[in-house]
Amino acid sequence: MKKLLMTLAVAAPIALGFGLGGASSAEAKTSVNIYMGVPYYGYQVGPDYRYRRGYGWYRPGRYPYRMSCSRARDLVRDRGYRNVKARDCSGQTYSFRATRNGRGFIVYVNSRTGAVWRG
């Protein structure tokens, strides 16, 4: 048991990078930039990537910022609402007036994710 503890006392600092002879560990450097949820790269990943000054390389059209108001209205209709009329189609959350089973509701749609909920 004593030999095991002695071995661990010597091996643990070495394993953790605290070398005994003044050896130093190498430093790893990583750089990742994310702007508005769109990943930018420091190099051209493929032929369809475009360069944006100050940001880097990105793939256009892959990360839509917002869906159209008509697409959001279709999502509300797909959830069973009728007589869907847009109240506000600006910003990140769109709002609609709609009816279901004869009752009126305000329905919200996240313009980026397509999530639908009732207010």
C-alpha positions, 0 to 999 in steps of 0.5 A: 500500500505504501509503494502505491501511494508513493507511486501516485505521489510521483505520477500524479503531477506528471500526469497533470502536466507539472513535469519534474524537470522544468518541462512545460506543456504546450499551449493550444490556441483556438478562435471561434467567432459566431455572429447572429447565430451564423458561424464564420470561418477563417478559411473558405470551407467550400466553393459555395462559401462567401467572404464578409469583411470583418467576419470571415467565410460563411454559407449564404442562405443556410441560416435564414434570419426570418420567415415571411409573414405568409409562411408564418400565417400558413403555420398558424392555419396548419395548427387548426386556426381559421380566419387568420389575419396578420396583426404585426409581422415585424421583429422576432415575434409575429402576431395574428388574429385567428378563430378556432371553434368560434372563439377568437385568439391572438396567436404568436409565431417565432419568425426564426424557429417557427414555434407557434403559441397562443396568447 
